[in-house]
């Protein structure tokens, strides 16, 4: 990795427990794992639920659209004191229970984007223009990173030891925020205010790199926002910074917090995967209007062998399968396994690709199976769990395509070859909870609540 991580404190914002008595009720999973019913359910939990910012409703929001609605809400909650600033800080974050599977600790920080092509933050998946533009517009209008991405940082050369010592020292004291989410999972947060700790952590990670585990579209939006701001001047240009929901105000570098880099950085949770191994799951697909039987018949047998149709149960995907086709009308499923000619076909089709890239299940799906079924990329929907995929396929008279999880070794091999996997190839977890902390890109011209956060 050409340049080391640039980890800095940032203008952190949290819900004020004096104004929001049930902090769990204002949190949500990350924006991209929520289907419309889940968005509605979180909206109904509490009027200030973070889903209203990260997934603003489009109905009844006027000609300026949902992004203006999110910006207006953020400004109002700041003005009313529902949200308060912690000042320029870092955070120690912990979720789960010590010693149990999924227990995780990490550092919440602003991570510098780096020069194009020279960033120490490396992606492993391709992105889609639509979601990038969506997150870019939301960040631009609100002037905030509303939820963190998930980065896996290198912990060798003593970096992991320094970070873990800081996290352990923070966790020895009372948490500044503690809650249990709807699934009963514990989440705890500690504010790290000491500039000496900030400097120690920054120095430890300065020569290390990180892999994007979750948040490729948001990272791409971070970079696009930085480029947009550079082209339009160094302003923070947001509804919050402008002092009005519809404003396009500017706040120069001199007005920004000294350690923060404004739009030249993005909010991230940094986790050492050697200490806190992550679960690596699959992201499934649905194709509305595609008949599963028709898809099976159109699959070239030399490229993918279609197994017998069996009653739908669950549905687990065999590790050696390319995918499992699910027909929700017949409540039946059939596994697709690599055909004898698949490897040779992919080598001819993708002559410049590595063996690791050609071995990713999503590669065969997007380069071989979808074209054989005459399915356009725009007609594919993505789901982080099997029930959502099955429900969507049933609702759209279509087919669910369930994928096996990609291995971490495969991810590392693809990245080492300088490649990125097809979009939505992996689902790393656990992911940080949305609504615990957000980051303002510039100081807001509102009454500063930082002093209140010391109590």
Sine and cosine of phi, psi and omega as CSV:
sin_phi,cos_phi,sin_psi,cos_psi,sin_omega,cos_omega
0.00,0.00,0.81,-0.59,-0.24,-0.97
-0.94,0.34,-0.56,0.83,-0.06,-1.00
-0.73,-0.69,0.60,-0.80,-0.05,-1.00
-0.97,0.24,0.22,-0.98,0.00,-1.00
-0.91,0.41,0.64,-0.77,0.09,-1.00
-0.94,-0.34,1.00,-0.07,-0.10,-1.00
-0.97,-0.24,0.82,-0.57,-0.09,-1.00
-0.70,-0.72,0.40,-0.92,0.19,-0.98
-0.92,0.39,0.27,-0.96,-0.07,-1.00
-0.55,-0.84,0.19,-0.98,0.02,-1.00
-0.98,0.22,1.00,-0.01,-0.08,-1.00
-0.99,0.13,0.61,-0.79,0.00,-1.00
-0.75,-0.66,0.72,-0.69,0.02,-1.00
-0.71,-0.71,0.30,-0.95,0.14,-0.99
-0.92,0.38,0.64,-0.77,0.04,-1.00
-0.99,0.11,0.90,-0.44,-0.03,-1.00
-0.89,0.45,-0.31,0.95,0.07,-1.00
-0.96,0.28,-0.37,0.93,0.00,-1.00
-0.97,-0.25,-0.45,0.89,0.01,-1.00
-0.86,-0.51,0.97,-0.26,-0.15,-0.99
-0.98,0.18,-0.44,0.90,0.04,-1.00
-0.90,-0.44,1.00,-0.03,-0.07,-1.00
-0.91,0.41,-0.49,0.87,0.03,-1.00
-0.89,0.45,-0.51,0.86,-0.07,-1.00
-0.96,0.28,-0.21,0.98,0.01,-1.00
-0.97,-0.24,0.06,1.00,0.01,-1.00
-0.99,-0.15,0.21,-0.98,0.04,-1.00
-0.38,-0.93,0.26,-0.97,0.19,-0.98
-0.91,0.41,0.19,-0.98,0.05,-1.00
-0.83,0.56,0.43,-0.90,-0.15,-0.99
-0.85,0.53,-0.56,0.83,-0.17,-0.99
-1.00,0.03,0.01,1.00,0.07,-1.00
-0.97,-0.25,0.08,1.00,-0.06,-1.00
-0.99,-0.17,0.84,-0.54,0.15,-0.99
-1.00,0.06,0.19,-0.98,-0.07,-1.00
-0.81,0.59,-0.67,0.74,0.05,-1.00
-0.88,0.48,-0.59,0.80,0.02,-1.00
-0.93,0.37,-0.61,0.79,0.06,-1.00
-0.87,0.50,-0.74,0.68,0.00,-1.00
-0.88,0.47,-0.67,0.74,0.00,-1.00
-0.88,0.48,-0.64,0.77,0.01,-1.00
-0.95,0.30,-0.56,0.83,0.08,-1.00
-0.87,0.49,-0.60,0.80,-0.05,-1.00
-0.98,0.20,-0.27,0.96,0.00,-1.00
-0.90,0.44,-0.69,0.73,-0.12,-0.99
-0.30,-0.95,0.68,-0.74,-0.05,-1.00
-0.86,0.51,-0.35,0.94,-0.05,-1.00
-0.96,-0.29,0.35,0.94,-0.02,-1.00
-0.86,0.50,0.64,-0.77,-0.07,-1.00
-0.89,0.46,-0.32,0.95,0.01,-1.00
-0.89,0.46,-0.42,0.91,0.03,-1.00
-0.93,0.36,-0.35,0.94,0.08,-1.00
-1.00,-0.01,-0.72,0.70,-0.11,-0.99
-0.99,0.12,-0.39,0.92,0.06,-1.00
-0.72,-0.70,0.91,0.42,-0.06,-1.00
-0.90,0.43,0.62,-0.79,-0.02,-1.00
-0.93,0.37,0.55,-0.83,0.01,-1.00
-1.00,-0.06,-0.37,0.93,-0.07,-1.00
-0.98,0.20,0.67,-0.74,0.11,-0.99
0.91,0.42,0.44,0.90,-0.06,-1.00
-0.96,-0.29,0.19,0.98,0.12,-0.99
0.99,0.15,-0.01,-1.00,-0.11,-0.99
-0.92,0.38,-0.37,0.93,-0.04,-1.00
-0.99,0.12,-0.15,0.99,0.15,-0.99
0.99,0.11,-0.04,-1.00,-0.11,-0.99
-0.92,0.39,-0.44,0.90,-0.03,-1.00
-0.93,0.37,-0.62,0.79,0.08,-1.00
-0.91,0.42,-0.58,0.81,0.04,-1.00
-0.89,0.45,-0.71,0.70,0.01,-1.00
-0.89,0.46,-0.66,0.75,0.01,-1.00
-0.89,0.45,-0.67,0.74,0.00,-1.00
-0.91,0.42,-0.65,0.76,0.03,-1.00
-0.89,0.45,-0.71,0.70,-0.01,-1.00
-0.87,0.50,-0.71,0.70,0.01,-1.00
-0.89,0.46,-0.69,0.72,-0.03,-1.00
-0.89,0.45,-0.69,0.72,-0.02,-1.00
-0.92,0.40,-0.54,0.84,0.09,-1.00
-0.93,0.36,-0.70,0.71,-0.01,-1.00
-0.90,0.45,-0.63,0.78,-0.05,-1.00
-0.99,0.17,-0.15,0.99,-0.01,-1.00
0.99,0.12,0.14,0.99,0.10,-1.00
-0.90,0.45,-0.63,0.78,0.13,-0.99
-0.95,-0.31,0.62,-0.79,0.01,-1.00
-0.72,-0.69,0.43,-0.90,0.00,-1.00
-1.00,-0.02,0.55,-0.83,0.13,-0.99
-0.99,-0.13,-0.04,1.00,-0.12,-0.99
0.99,0.10,-0.37,-0.93,-0.07,-1.00
-1.00,-0.04,0.97,-0.23,-0.18,-0.98
-0.62,-0.79,0.16,-0.99,0.29,-0.96
-0.92,-0.40,0.18,-0.98,0.03,-1.00
-0.70,-0.71,0.63,-0.78,0.24,-0.97
-1.00,-0.08,0.74,-0.67,-0.08,-1.00
-0.80,-0.60,0.68,-0.74,0.02,-1.00
-0.68,-0.73,0.67,-0.74,0.12,-0.99
-0.68,-0.74,0.51,-0.86,-0.05,-1.00
1.00,0.00,-0.22,-0.98,-0.05,-1.00
-0.87,-0.50,0.74,-0.67,-0.05,-1.00
-0.80,0.61,0.75,-0.66,0.06,-1.00
1.00,0.04,-0.18,0.98,0.00,-1.00
-0.98,-0.17,0.39,-0.92,0.02,-1.00
-0.84,0.55,0.67,-0.74,0.02,-1.00
1.00,0.03,-0.05,1.00,0.06,-1.00
-0.91,0.42,0.70,-0.71,-0.12,-0.99
-0.55,-0.83,0.63,-0.77,0.18,-0.98
-0.80,-0.60,0.51,-0.86,0.03,-1.00
-0.32,-0.95,0.09,-1.00,-0.04,-1.00
-0.92,-0.40,0.83,-0.56,0.09,-1.00
-1.00,-0.02,0.84,-0.54,-0.10,-0.99
-0.47,-0.88,0.26,-0.97,0.22,-0.97
-1.00,0.05,0.81,-0.58,-0.05,-1.00
-0.93,-0.37,0.84,-0.54,0.00,-1.00
-0.88,0.48,0.61,-0.79,-0.07,-1.00
-0.96,0.27,-0.52,0.86,-0.07,-1.00
0.98,0.20,0.22,-0.98,0.01,-1.00
-0.94,0.34,0.55,-0.84,0.03,-1.00
-0.80,0.60,0.78,-0.62,0.00,-1.00
0.99,0.15,-0.04,1.00,-0.03,-1.00
-0.77,-0.64,0.34,0.94,-0.02,-1.00
-0.97,0.25,0.55,-0.83,0.10,-1.00
-0.99,0.16,-0.11,0.99,0.04,-1.00
-0.99,-0.14,0.87,-0.50,-0.15,-0.99
-0.93,-0.37,0.79,-0.62,0.09,-1.00
-0.99,0.13,0.33,-0.95,0.11,-0.99
-0.80,-0.59,0.00,1.00,0.01,-1.00
-0.75,-0.66,0.47,-0.88,0.15,-0.99
-0.97,0.24,0.30,-0.96,-0.02,-1.00
-0.84,-0.54,0.26,-0.97,0.04,-1.00
-0.95,-0.30,0.68,-0.74,-0.06,-1.00
-0.85,0.52,-0.63,0.78,-0.06,-1.00
-0.86,0.50,-0.82,0.57,0.03,-1.00
-0.88,0.47,-0.55,0.83,0.04,-1.00
-0.90,0.43,-0.72,0.69,0.01,-1.00
-0.89,0.45,-0.61,0.79,0.04,-1.00
-0.87,0.49,-0.77,0.63,-0.01,-1.00
-0.93,0.36,-0.58,0.81,0.03,-1.00
-0.88,0.48,-0.74,0.67,-0.03,-1.00
-0.90,0.43,-0.63,0.77,0.01,-1.00
-0.90,0.44,-0.72,0.70,0.02,-1.00
-0.90,0.44,-0.65,0.76,-0.04,-1.00
-0.90,0.43,-0.69,0.72,-0.04,-1.00
-0.96,0.29,-0.62,0.79,-0.03,-1.00
-1.00,0.09,-0.36,0.93,-0.09,-1.00
0.91,0.41,0.60,0.80,-0.09,-1.00
-0.47,-0.88,0.48,-0.88,0.30,-0.95
-1.00,-0.05,0.94,-0.35,-0.19,-0.98
-1.00,0.09,-0.27,0.96,0.05,-1.00
-0.38,-0.93,0.50,-0.87,-0.06,-1.00
-0.99,0.13,0.47,-0.88,0.23,-0.97
-1.00,0.05,0.13,-0.99,-0.03,-1.00
-0.91,-0.41,0.86,-0.50,0.02,-1.00
-0.90,-0.44,0.62,-0.78,0.11,-0.99
-0.97,-0.23,0.93,-0.36,-0.08,-1.00
-1.00,-0.09,0.49,-0.87,0.09,-1.00
-0.93,0.36,0.72,-0.69,-0.06,-1.00
-0.93,-0.36,0.12,0.99,-0.03,-1.00
-0.98,0.20,0.02,-1.00,-0.02,-1.00
0.83,0.56,0.54,0.84,0.08,-1.00
0.99,0.11,-0.11,0.99,-0.04,-1.00
-0.89,0.46,-0.71,0.71,-0.02,-1.00
-0.89,0.46,-0.58,0.81,0.01,-1.00
-0.91,0.42,-0.71,0.70,-0.02,-1.00
-0.89,0.45,-0.71,0.71,-0.01,-1.00
-0.90,0.43,-0.71,0.71,-0.02,-1.00
-0.90,0.44,-0.62,0.78,0.04,-1.00
-0.88,0.48,-0.67,0.75,0.02,-1.00
-0.91,0.41,-0.67,0.74,0.02,-1.00
-0.92,0.40,-0.68,0.74,-0.01,-1.00
-0.90,0.43,-0.65,0.76,0.00,-1.00
-0.90,0.44,-0.66,0.76,0.03,-1.00
-0.91,0.41,-0.69,0.73,-0.06,-1.00
-0.93,0.36,-0.25,0.97,0.05,-1.00
-0.96,0.29,-0.30,0.95,0.02,-1.00
-0.98,-0.22,0.07,-1.00,0.01,-1.00
-0.91,0.41,0.64,-0.77,-0.01,-1.00
-0.95,0.31,0.56,-0.83,0.10,-0.99
-0.98,0.20,-0.33,0.95,0.07,-1.00
-0.50,-0.87,0.72,-0.70,0.05,-1.00
-0.56,-0.83,0.74,-0.67,0.01,-1.00
-0.40,-0.92,0.22,-0.98,0.15,-0.99
-0.88,-0.48,0.76,-0.65,-0.02,-1.00
-0.98,0.21,-0.07,-1.00,-0.09,-1.00
-0.88,0.47,-0.43,0.90,0.02,-1.00
-1.00,0.04,0.02,1.00,0.00,-1.00
1.00,0.08,0.13,0.99,-0.02,-1.00
-0.99,0.14,0.71,-0.71,-0.03,-1.00
-0.99,0.15,0.61,-0.79,0.08,-1.00
-0.71,-0.70,0.74,-0.67,-0.01,-1.00
-0.70,-0.71,0.55,-0.84,-0.08,-1.00
-0.67,-0.74,0.69,-0.72,0.06,-1.00
-0.82,-0.57,0.73,-0.68,0.03,-1.00
-1.00,0.09,0.80,-0.60,0.03,-1.00
-0.97,-0.24,0.97,-0.26,-0.10,-0.99
-0.98,-0.18,-0.32,0.95,-0.16,-0.99
-0.95,0.31,0.89,-0.46,0.02,-1.00
-0.85,0.52,-0.50,0.87,0.02,-1.00
-0.91,0.41,-0.62,0.79,0.06,-1.00
-0.92,0.40,-0.67,0.74,0.04,-1.00
-0.83,0.55,-0.73,0.69,-0.05,-1.00
-0.92,0.40,-0.63,0.78,-0.01,-1.00
-0.90,0.43,-0.68,0.74,0.01,-1.00
-0.93,0.37,-0.65,0.76,0.02,-1.00
-0.88,0.47,-0.70,0.72,0.01,-1.00
-0.90,0.44,-0.64,0.77,-0.05,-1.00
-0.90,0.43,-0.58,0.81,-0.08,-1.00
-0.99,-0.12,-0.05,1.00,-0.14,-0.99
-0.89,0.46,-0.50,0.87,-0.03,-1.00
-0.96,-0.28,0.27,0.96,0.00,-1.00
-0.93,-0.38,0.24,-0.97,0.03,-1.00
-0.88,-0.47,0.00,-1.00,-0.01,-1.00
-0.52,-0.85,0.50,-0.87,0.06,-1.00
-0.95,-0.30,0.72,-0.70,0.09,-1.00
-0.95,0.31,0.88,-0.47,0.08,-1.00
-1.00,-0.02,-0.70,0.71,-0.01,-1.00
-0.58,-0.82,0.74,-0.67,0.04,-1.00
0.90,-0.43,0.48,0.87,-0.01,-1.00
-0.87,0.50,-0.66,0.75,-0.01,-1.00
-0.93,0.36,-0.60,0.80,0.04,-1.00
-0.94,0.35,-0.62,0.78,0.05,-1.00
-0.89,0.45,-0.68,0.73,0.06,-1.00
-0.89,0.46,-0.59,0.81,0.05,-1.00
-0.93,0.37,-0.61,0.79,0.10,-1.00
-0.81,0.58,-0.76,0.65,-0.05,-1.00
-0.91,0.42,-0.65,0.76,0.01,-1.00
-0.91,0.41,-0.61,0.79,0.03,-1.00
-0.92,0.40,-0.67,0.74,0.03,-1.00
-0.87,0.49,-0.68,0.74,0.02,-1.00
-0.90,0.43,-0.66,0.75,0.02,-1.00
-0.88,0.48,-0.68,0.73,-0.02,-1.00
-0.94,0.35,-0.58,0.81,0.04,-1.00
-0.91,0.42,-0.65,0.76,-0.01,-1.00
-0.93,0.36,-0.53,0.85,-0.04,-1.00
-0.99,-0.15,0.19,0.98,-0.10,-1.00
0.96,-0.27,0.08,-1.00,-0.10,-0.99
-1.00,-0.03,0.37,0.93,-0.10,-0.99
-0.97,0.24,0.29,-0.96,0.06,-1.00
-1.00,0.02,-0.30,0.95,0.19,-0.98
0.61,0.80,0.87,0.50,-0.02,-1.00
-0.70,-0.72,0.27,-0.96,0.05,-1.00
-0.88,0.48,-0.63,0.77,-0.03,-1.00
-0.94,0.34,-0.75,0.66,-0.03,-1.00
-0.91,0.42,-0.48,0.88,-0.04,-1.00
-0.98,0.20,-0.24,0.97,-0.04,-1.00
0.99,0.14,0.28,0.96,0.02,-1.00
-0.32,-0.95,0.54,-0.84,-0.11,-0.99
-0.91,0.42,-0.46,0.89,-0.02,-1.00
-0.97,-0.23,0.13,0.99,-0.13,-0.99
-0.98,0.22,0.26,-0.97,0.08,-1.00
-0.76,-0.65,0.73,0.69,-0.14,-0.99
-0.94,0.35,0.24,-0.97,-0.02,-1.00
-0.86,-0.51,0.57,-0.82,0.12,-0.99
-0.66,-0.75,0.92,-0.38,-0.12,-0.99
-0.94,0.34,0.12,-0.99,-0.04,-1.00
-0.85,0.53,-0.56,0.83,-0.03,-1.00
-0.90,0.43,-0.42,0.91,-0.03,-1.00
-1.00,0.03,-0.02,1.00,-0.07,-1.00
-1.00,-0.03,0.40,-0.92,0.04,-1.00
-0.86,0.51,0.52,-0.86,-0.18,-0.98
-0.91,0.41,-0.58,0.81,-0.06,-1.00
-1.00,0.00,-0.48,0.88,-0.04,-1.00
-0.95,0.32,0.43,-0.90,0.03,-1.00
-0.89,-0.45,0.37,0.93,0.06,-1.00
0.80,0.61,-0.71,-0.71,-0.03,-1.00
-0.95,0.32,-0.07,1.00,0.07,-1.00
-0.99,0.11,0.13,0.99,0.04,-1.00
-0.61,-0.79,0.22,-0.98,0.02,-1.00
-0.64,-0.76,0.49,-0.87,-0.03,-1.00
-0.96,0.30,0.75,-0.66,-0.04,-1.00
-0.52,-0.85,0.51,-0.86,0.22,-0.98
-0.99,-0.16,0.87,-0.50,0.00,-1.00
-0.99,-0.16,0.83,-0.56,-0.04,-1.00
-0.81,-0.59,0.66,-0.75,0.09,-1.00
-1.00,0.03,0.95,-0.31,-0.09,-1.00
-0.94,0.35,-0.31,0.95,0.06,-1.00
-0.94,0.35,-0.59,0.81,0.03,-1.00
-1.00,0.05,-0.56,0.83,-0.07,-1.00
-0.77,-0.64,0.99,0.16,-0.02,-1.00
-0.87,0.49,0.65,-0.76,-0.01,-1.00
-0.99,-0.14,0.42,-0.91,0.13,-0.99
-0.99,0.13,0.69,-0.73,0.01,-1.00
-0.89,-0.45,0.95,-0.32,-0.03,-1.00
-0.93,-0.36,-0.05,-1.00,-0.02,-1.00
-0.98,-0.22,0.34,-0.94,0.18,-0.98
-0.91,-0.42,0.81,-0.59,-0.12,-0.99
-0.99,-0.10,0.24,-0.97,-0.04,-1.00
-0.85,-0.53,0.43,-0.91,0.23,-0.97
-0.74,-0.68,0.54,-0.84,0.08,-1.00
-0.81,-0.59,0.96,-0.28,0.00,-1.00
-0.93,0.36,0.66,-0.75,0.04,-1.00
0.99,0.13,-0.08,1.00,0.03,-1.00
-1.00,-0.04,0.83,-0.56,0.06,-1.00
-0.98,0.17,0.77,-0.63,-0.07,-1.00
-0.89,0.45,-0.63,0.78,0.03,-1.00
-0.90,0.43,-0.64,0.77,0.04,-1.00
-0.90,0.44,-0.66,0.75,0.03,-1.00
-0.89,0.46,-0.68,0.73,0.00,-1.00
-0.89,0.46,-0.67,0.74,-0.02,-1.00
-0.93,0.38,-0.48,0.88,-0.04,-1.00
-1.00,0.07,-0.07,1.00,-0.03,-1.00
-0.98,0.20,0.87,-0.49,0.01,-1.00
-0.88,0.48,0.86,-0.51,-0.10,-0.99
-0.89,0.45,-0.44,0.90,0.02,-1.00
-0.96,0.27,-0.27,0.96,0.00,-1.00
-0.98,-0.21,-0.58,0.82,0.01,-1.00
-0.49,-0.87,0.80,-0.60,0.00,-1.00
-1.00,-0.02,0.81,-0.58,-0.01,-1.00
-1.00,-0.01,0.87,-0.49,0.01,-1.00
-0.97,0.25,0.06,-1.00,0.01,-1.00
-0.92,0.39,0.52,-0.85,0.07,-1.00
-0.97,0.26,0.76,-0.66,-0.03,-1.00
-0.80,-0.60,0.38,-0.92,0.05,-1.00
-0.85,0.53,0.62,-0.78,-0.03,-1.00
-0.94,0.34,0.80,-0.60,0.04,-1.00
-0.62,-0.78,1.00,-0.08,0.18,-0.98
0.93,-0.37,-0.99,-0.14,0.66,0.75
-0.53,-0.85,0.87,-0.49,0.04,-1.00
-0.98,0.20,0.56,-0.83,0.01,-1.00
-0.97,-0.24,0.86,-0.51,0.02,-1.00
-0.84,0.55,0.61,-0.79,-0.06,-1.00
-0.89,0.46,-0.46,0.89,-0.04,-1.00
-1.00,-0.04,0.10,1.00,-0.04,-1.00
-1.00,0.01,0.49,-0.87,0.19,-0.98
-0.96,0.28,-0.63,0.78,-0.05,-1.00
-0.14,-0.99,0.15,-0.99,0.14,-0.99
-0.82,-0.57,0.83,-0.55,0.10,-1.00
-0.99,0.11,0.72,-0.69,0.02,-1.00
-0.83,-0.56,0.81,-0.58,0.09,-1.00
-0.98,-0.19,0.97,-0.24,-0.08,-1.00
-0.93,0.36,-0.41,0.91,-0.01,-1.00
-0.95,0.30,-0.64,0.76,0.01,-1.00
-1.00,0.02,-0.12,0.99,-0.08,-1.00
0.80,0.61,0.75,0.67,-0.05,-1.00
-0.72,-0.69,0.41,-0.91,-0.01,-1.00
-0.65,-0.76,0.51,-0.86,0.04,-1.00
-0.65,-0.76,0.74,-0.67,0.00,-1.00
-0.99,0.11,0.63,-0.78,0.11,-0.99
-0.96,-0.29,0.85,-0.53,0.01,-1.00
-0.91,-0.42,0.42,-0.91,-0.05,-1.00
-0.85,0.53,0.74,-0.67,0.09,-1.00
-0.99,0.16,0.20,-0.98,-0.07,-1.00
-0.90,0.44,-0.46,0.89,-0.06,-1.00
-0.99,-0.16,0.11,0.99,-0.11,-0.99
-0.92,0.40,-0.74,0.67,-0.06,-1.00
-0.87,0.49,-0.69,0.72,0.00,-1.00
-0.92,0.40,-0.63,0.77,0.01,-1.00
-0.89,0.45,-0.69,0.72,0.01,-1.00
-0.92,0.40,-0.58,0.81,0.03,-1.00
-0.90,0.44,-0.62,0.79,0.06,-1.00
-0.95,0.30,-0.63,0.78,-0.06,-1.00
-0.95,0.32,-0.59,0.80,-0.06,-1.00
-0.81,-0.59,0.94,0.35,-0.13,-0.99
-0.91,0.42,-0.43,0.90,-0.01,-1.00
-1.00,-0.02,-0.05,1.00,-0.07,-1.00
-1.00,0.08,0.48,-0.88,0.03,-1.00
-0.96,0.26,0.31,-0.95,0.10,-1.00
-0.87,0.50,-0.60,0.80,0.01,-1.00
-0.88,0.47,-0.70,0.71,0.00,-1.00
-0.91,0.42,-0.68,0.73,-0.03,-1.00
-0.92,0.38,-0.33,0.94,-0.01,-1.00
-1.00,0.02,-0.08,1.00,0.01,-1.00
-0.96,0.29,0.76,-0.65,-0.01,-1.00
-0.81,0.59,-0.63,0.77,-0.01,-1.00
-0.91,0.41,-0.43,0.90,0.05,-1.00
-0.90,0.43,-0.75,0.66,0.03,-1.00
-0.89,0.46,-0.62,0.78,-0.01,-1.00
-0.89,0.46,-0.78,0.62,-0.14,-0.99
-0.98,0.18,-0.46,0.89,-0.04,-1.00
-0.99,-0.12,-0.35,0.94,-0.09,-1.00
-0.85,-0.52,-0.83,0.55,-0.16,-0.99
-0.95,0.30,-0.76,0.65,-0.01,-1.00
-0.86,0.51,-0.70,0.72,0.08,-1.00
-0.88,0.48,-0.60,0.80,0.02,-1.00
-0.90,0.43,-0.51,0.86,0.01,-1.00
-1.00,0.00,0.02,1.00,-0.02,-1.00
0.86,0.51,0.70,0.71,0.01,-1.00
-0.95,-0.31,0.80,-0.60,0.06,-1.00
-0.99,0.14,0.49,-0.87,0.01,-1.00
-0.83,0.55,-0.58,0.82,-0.05,-1.00
-0.91,0.40,-0.31,0.95,-0.03,-1.00
-1.00,-0.04,0.08,1.00,-0.04,-1.00
-0.98,-0.17,0.76,-0.65,0.10,-1.00
-0.94,-0.35,0.41,-0.91,-0.14,-0.99
-0.87,-0.50,0.61,-0.79,-0.06,-1.00
-0.62,-0.78,0.66,-0.75,-0.03,-1.00
-1.00,0.05,-0.11,0.99,0.04,-1.00
-0.58,-0.81,0.38,-0.93,-0.07,-1.00
-0.91,0.42,-0.72,0.69,-0.01,-1.00
-0.83,0.56,-0.65,0.76,0.01,-1.00
-0.90,0.44,-0.65,0.76,0.02,-1.00
-0.90,0.43,-0.68,0.73,-0.01,-1.00
-0.92,0.40,-0.66,0.75,0.01,-1.00
-0.89,0.46,-0.68,0.74,-0.03,-1.00
-0.92,0.39,-0.65,0.76,0.03,-1.00
-0.90,0.44,-0.66,0.75,0.01,-1.00
-0.91,0.41,-0.66,0.75,-0.03,-1.00
-0.93,0.38,-0.50,0.86,-0.05,-1.00
-0.97,-0.24,0.29,0.96,-0.02,-1.00
0.74,0.68,0.76,0.65,-0.08,-1.00
-0.78,-0.63,-0.42,-0.91,-0.07,-1.00
-0.80,-0.60,0.68,-0.74,0.15,-0.99
-1.00,-0.08,0.67,-0.74,0.05,-1.00
-0.87,-0.49,0.96,-0.26,-0.05,-1.00
-1.00,-0.07,0.73,-0.68,-0.05,-1.00
-0.94,-0.33,0.48,-0.88,0.13,-0.99
-0.98,0.22,0.39,-0.92,0.05,-1.00
-0.93,0.36,0.57,-0.82,0.13,-0.99
-0.99,0.17,0.53,-0.84,0.01,-1.00
-0.99,0.10,0.41,-0.91,0.05,-1.00
-0.90,0.44,-0.59,0.81,0.04,-1.00
-0.87,0.50,-0.62,0.78,0.02,-1.00
-0.92,0.39,-0.64,0.76,0.05,-1.00
-0.86,0.50,-0.75,0.66,-0.02,-1.00
-0.88,0.47,-0.65,0.76,-0.02,-1.00
-0.91,0.41,-0.65,0.76,0.02,-1.00
-0.91,0.42,-0.70,0.71,0.02,-1.00
-0.89,0.45,-0.66,0.75,0.00,-1.00
-0.88,0.47,-0.47,0.88,0.03,-1.00
-0.99,0.12,0.02,1.00,0.01,-1.00
0.97,0.23,0.43,0.90,-0.06,-1.00
-0.90,-0.44,0.19,-0.98,0.15,-0.99
-0.80,-0.60,0.63,-0.77,-0.02,-1.00
-0.94,0.35,0.28,-0.96,0.13,-0.99
-0.84,0.55,0.46,-0.89,-0.01,-1.00
-0.78,0.62,0.60,-0.80,0.08,-1.00
0.81,0.58,0.75,0.66,0.05,-1.00
-1.00,0.03,-0.41,0.91,-0.11,-0.99
-0.71,-0.71,0.39,-0.92,0.14,-0.99
-0.69,-0.72,0.99,-0.16,0.04,-1.00
-0.99,0.11,0.55,-0.84,0.07,-1.00
-0.36,-0.93,0.23,-0.97,0.08,1.00
-0.97,0.25,0.51,-0.86,0.01,-1.00
-1.00,-0.09,0.46,-0.89,0.05,-1.00
-0.92,0.40,0.57,-0.82,-0.01,-1.00
-0.96,0.28,0.69,-0.73,0.05,-1.00
-0.99,0.13,0.66,-0.75,0.02,-1.00
0.96,-0.26,-0.08,1.00,0.05,-1.00
-0.98,0.20,-0.72,0.69,-0.04,-1.00
-0.55,-0.83,0.66,-0.75,0.23,-0.97
-0.80,-0.60,0.20,-0.98,-0.11,-0.99
-0.81,-0.58,0.83,-0.56,0.13,-0.99
-0.99,0.13,0.64,-0.77,-0.01,-1.00
-0.99,0.15,-0.26,0.97,0.05,-1.00
-0.43,-0.90,0.42,-0.91,0.04,-1.00
-0.86,0.51,0.68,-0.73,0.01,-1.00
-1.00,0.07,0.56,-0.83,0.00,-1.00
-1.00,0.09,0.74,0.67,-0.01,-1.00
-0.85,-0.52,0.17,-0.99,0.02,-1.00
-0.85,0.52,0.78,-0.63,-0.06,-1.00
-0.98,0.22,0.82,-0.57,0.00,-1.00
-0.99,-0.17,0.17,0.99,-0.10,-1.00
-0.86,0.51,-0.61,0.80,-0.03,-1.00
-0.89,0.46,-0.56,0.83,-0.01,-1.00
-0.93,0.37,-0.44,0.90,-0.05,-1.00
-0.96,0.29,-0.17,0.98,0.01,-1.00
-0.98,0.18,-0.28,0.96,-0.13,-0.99
-0.96,0.27,0.00,0.00,0.00,0.00
